[in-house]
Amino acid sequence: MITNHFKALAASLLFNAGTSGLYGMYEYKTVAGTTKYACGYTITATKMDIAASTGASAGIHFGSGTTTPTAADYGIETEVQVSATVTGTTFTKTTNGWQKSVDITLTNTGESAVTIAEVAFYGSIRGAASEGGTSAANSDLIVMFDRTLLDTPITIPAGSAATMTYALGTELAAS
């Protein structure tokens, strides 16, 4: 599910584009649960690739949580550690929008089986930011833009691998 963070980022980009100043601060909750405010002026790391690590890093994260996603979510429910590699990407123009698909190979290097039931996409936003009234210009905020439950969770035995495709897109409707 696309989160409120993605909506705030889109609004920020629409209303700040081409201006010499920054107009409008948007509330973000970092993946650590801290409320911050940013204009979302520059997206510094939203490449749909595997996160460098678990926790607060931009990229695609994997988890075993099963709670239904909401737009107010700010972090993956239960993150799991797997070795993941992007094996292909596709960008598709649809009738009223776009879709980016990423093919991923997940390898369980642990000693017991892991189950992947949720996938999340974290991005890094840089811009004029503040926390509690303290200016933090050009600070990076790691926020979640999407959290999706898999229709069928993937269980990967120890020492085995599995593949999946993660897709993120939008459809713009004319009114």
Residue pairs with C-beta under 8 A, 6 or more apart in sequence:
1 69
1 70
1 71
1 73
1 146
1 147
1 148
2 71
2 145
2 146
2 170
3 71
3 72
3 73
3 74
3 143
3 144
3 145
3 146
3 147
4 71
4 72
5 28
5 29
5 74
5 123
5 143
5 144
5 145
6 145
6 146
7 71
8 26
8 27
8 28
8 40
9 26
9 40
9 43
9 123
9 125
9 145
11 24
11 26
12 24
12 26
12 38
12 39
12 40
12 41
12 127
13 40
15 23
15 24
16 22
16 23
16 24
16 39
16 40
16 41
22 39
22 41
22 127
22 128
23 39
24 39
25 37
25 38
25 39
25 128
25 130
26 37
26 38
26 39
26 40
27 35
27 36
27 37
28 35
28 36
28 37
28 38
28 40
28 125
28 141
28 143
29 35
29 36
29 74
29 143
30 36
30 56
30 74
30 141
30 142
30 143
31 55
31 56
31 74
31 75
31 76
31 122
31 142
31 143
31 144
32 56
32 75
33 74
33 75
34 131
35 131
36 129
36 130
36 131
36 136
36 141
37 129
37 130
37 131
38 125
38 127
38 128
38 129
38 130
38 139
38 141
39 127
39 128
39 129
40 125
40 127
41 126
41 127
41 128
42 125
42 126
42 127
43 123
43 124
43 125
43 126
44 58
44 124
44 125
44 126
44 140
45 58
45 59
45 123
45 124
45 140
46 58
46 121
46 123
46 124
46 145
47 58
47 59
48 59
48 60
48 89
48 100
48 102
48 121
48 166
48 168
49 59
49 60
49 86
49 102
50 59
50 60
50 84
50 85
50 86
50 104
51 57
51 58
51 59
51 60
51 61
51 122
52 58
52 59
54 61
54 79
54 81
55 79
56 122
56 142
57 122
57 142
58 122
58 123
58 124
58 142
59 121
59 122
60 84
60 102
60 104
60 119
60 120
60 121
60 122
60 166
61 76
61 79
61 119
61 120
61 121
61 122
62 76
62 79
62 80
62 82
62 84
62 106
62 116
62 118
62 119
63 76
63 77
63 78
63 79
63 80
63 116
63 117
63 118
63 119
63 120
64 77
64 78
64 80
64 114
64 115
64 116
64 117
64 118
64 153
65 76
65 77
65 78
65 117
65 118
65 149
66 77
66 117
66 118
66 149
66 153
67 77
68 149
69 118
69 147
69 148
69 149
73 144
73 147
74 143
74 144
75 120
75 144
76 118
76 120
76 144
76 147
77 118
77 147
78 118
80 114
80 115
80 116
81 110
81 114
82 106
82 107
82 108
82 109
82 114
82 116
82 156
83 106
83 107
83 108
83 109
84 104
84 105
84 106
84 107
85 104
85 105
85 107
86 102
86 103
86 104
87 103
87 104
87 105
87 163
88 102
88 103
89 100
89 101
89 102
89 103
90 99
90 100
90 101
90 103
91 98
91 99
91 100
91 101
92 98
92 99
92 100
92 101
92 169
94 169
94 171
95 171
96 171
96 172
96 173
96 174
97 169
97 170
97 171
97 172
98 169
98 170
99 167
99 168
99 169
99 170
100 167
100 168
100 169
101 165
101 166
101 167
102 165
102 166
102 167
103 163
103 164
103 165
104 163
104 164
104 165
104 166
105 161
105 162
105 163
106 116
106 154
106 156
106 161
106 162
106 163
106 164
107 156
107 160
107 161
108 114
108 156
108 157
108 158
108 159
108 160
108 161
109 159
110 158
111 158
112 158
113 155
113 156
113 157
113 158
114 155
114 156
115 153
115 154
115 155
115 156
116 150
116 153
116 154
116 155
116 156
116 162
116 164
117 149
117 150
117 153
117 154
118 147
118 148
118 149
118 150
119 147
119 148
119 150
119 164
119 166
120 144
120 146
120 147
120 148
121 144
121 145
121 146
121 147
121 166
121 168
122 142
122 143
122 144
122 145
123 142
123 143
123 144
123 145
124 140
124 141
124 142
124 143
125 140
125 141
125 143
126 138
126 139
126 140
126 141
127 138
128 135
128 137
128 138
129 135
129 136
129 137
129 138
129 139
129 141
130 136
145 168
146 168
148 166
150 164
154 162
154 164
156 162
